Amino acid sequence: MAPTSFQSMATGWNLIAVGESPSPSLFNKALSTTTLATGEIPLNLATLWAWDAAVAKWYFYAPSLEKNGTLASYITSKSYLDFGSKLLDPARGFWVNK
């Protein structure tokens, strides 16, 4: 992934597509301009969303919730889909709120 092209994302909503298949967490980390410590979760974006038309629900990721350990419970409380081991698909776009 060439993160430099994504580092200039506008504040607000951005529709993105990538040519690789990173996890949402790895996509977030790739936006960092500095070296990260092992296990560090940067806050380079607010939320990341991907639509699953087959089940008519959103996949959801938020680095702030991942960082404080509440991502799974938040996803469950809102009936979103958890990316889990699902990767971002190069054939589909996804929404990033920065």
N, C-alpha and C positions, 0 to 999 in steps of 0.2 A: 504494500500500500504506500502511496506517495502522500504522506500526511501534510506536506507543505501546501498542497492545493486546498486542503480543508481548513487550514489554520486561519484563513481569511474569511471564514463564514460570517455572514451578517448576524447581528444580534436578532433574535426572534426565530421564526420558523424557516427551516431550510429543507428542501426535498433533495436527497442525496442518493447516489448510486455509486457503488465501488466495483472494481474489477476483480476483487479477491473476496474471500469469505471469512472476515474476522468475526469474533464475538462482539457484542456491543461493548463489553468491558475493554477489549483490546482496541476497538475503534476509538474509544474515549482516551485511552492511554497514548495512542498514536498521535493524537492532537497536541500532546505536550511538547513544549519547546525546550524543556530542561530534562536532564536525566532524572529518572525516578528511582527512589529506593525500592528494594524488593518488597512487594506486597502493598506499596503505596497506591492509593486510588485517587487520581486527580479529579478535580471538578471542572473539566474542560467543556462540559455541556450540561444543560439542565435535565433534559429528558430525551429519550430516543424511542420512536414508535414505528412499528411495522404492522400493516394490516394483513390479516389472514381471511381472505374472502370465503374460503371453504367453511369456516365456522363463524364468520361475521363477528370477529373480535380482534382487538388490538393486542399485539405483543408490546410490552412496556419495559423500559430500563431507565433507571436514574442513578447516576454515580453517587449522589449524596446519600441515597437510601442504602446503596451497596456498602458505602463507607461506614455507616452507623449500624449496619446489620439488620435493617428493617425492610429491605427490598421485597423479600418473599411474602412477608405478612401484609405489606401494602398491596401487592399484586393480588393476593387472595381477597383482601377486603374490598377491592374494586372490581373483582371478576375479570381482570385482565389476564392475558396469557403470559407465562413466564418464559423468557428465552431459554433458560436452562442451558442445555448444550447446543441449542439451535444457533446457527451462524447467520450472519447477514448474507443474503442471497445476491450474487452479482446480477442476476436477471431481474431483480425487483428493486425499486427505490424504497427508501425509508425516510421518515421525518425526524429531523434533529431540531430541538428547541435549545438555542444557545443564549 
